[in-house]
């Protein structure tokens, strides 16, 4: 009966740890607004993302100029300007601020609907314009930016994208990640308390961490096929941009999984040491005194 209780506690610990690692990474990197902005700023330092963003900006600027009657705009000249812009030290901060605004669009209900058009929403871009990194890119310009600068964004009815669509994740994400971490700690202690051998129990908890880390790596590789299929529906600069962002997300998750694997290996070694020390102690106590 004691073995069954220990095994059950160990299984719950393993499952809770898997949820804690996955939800903790998602909360820290994606759901949290500041965490996502830091992640975007880190990705913006990648030369591949800078090149993709420069190419995307060039295409958009040339297309906009052609629509406004400036069809003779030199794409090479525009490309050189956008390349210098994305390689500027202030670009990561601006890219992070732009992603912060996009994050607020999806994860909060603070976006206002345009009263003049039902399919348009008002996005406040004033924080992006007041970002210090923007002055670093444009130079020391005495620009007076209003506290609020709403820009209408059209969202077609056919699109599945809606403001606040991911708000439940922002609401319940912290509770899930913290709850899973607490549950992991509680059942890990129960595993230690119900086990006959503390050394073996510690080693088993290390195996749990190793299983979670290895399963996470395997899950990422399996998930790549689905992400690749989704990216195949995009093309050009947008695809390059999305691939770079996804690559950085995978690298970030790999770091969490590597820490989990390292912790698991440390616990296994500690369990072996405790088991050996306990065995030596029992042997010493059981020897008759001569």
C-alpha positions, 0 to 999 in steps of 0.5 A: 500500500505504501508503494502504491501511494509513493508511486501515485505521488510520483506520477502526479509530481511528474505530470504537475512538473510538466504542466509547471514548466510549460505554463511557466515558460508560456506565462513568462515569455508569451502571456506576460506583457513585459516578458513578451516585449523582452522576448521581442527585443531579444529576437530583434537583435538577430540579423536574420530578423533585422534583414527580414524586417528591413525587406518588409519595410522596403516592400511596404514603403515602395508599395505605399509610394506607388499608390500615392503616385510616387512610382519612381521611388528607388527601391535600392535606396529605400532598402539601404535606409531600412537596413540602416534602421533595423541595424540601429541600436534603437531598433530592438526597443522599437520592435519590442514596443510595437509587439507590446502594442500588439500584445495589448490588442490580443490579451486585453480588453482595453482596445476601443471600437471605432464608433464610425466603423464597426470593423475598426478598432483604435490602437494607441501608438503614443507609447511607441512614439515616446520610446527613447529608442525612437529618438536614437534612430531618428536623431535628437528631434524636438517632437511633441507626442500627445499622451494618446494617439489612436490609430484605426485598425481594420479587422475584417469579419472573415478574420478570426482575430479579435481584440482581447481574444487571448484575454483568458490566458492573461487572466488564468495563466498566472494561476495555472503556472503558480498552481502547477508549481505548488502542486509539484512541490506538495506531491514531491514532498509526499513522495519523499514522505511515503517512500521507504528509502529517501535516496531512491525517492530523491532519485525518482524525483530526478527521473521525473525531471529528466522525463519532463525535459526529454518529453519537452524536447520531443514534443517540440520536434513533433510540433515543428511539423505543424508549425512548418505547415502553418508557415507554409501558408505564408510567404516572403518577408512575413514568413522569414519574420515568423520563422525567426520569431518561432526559432527564438521561442524554441531556443527560449523553451529549450533553455527551460527544458535544459534547466529541468534536465540539469536539475533532474540529473543533480537530483539523481546524483544526490539520490545515489549519494543519499542511498549510498550514505544511508546504506553505509550507516545501516551497515555500521549500526548493524555490525556487532561491537567487538 
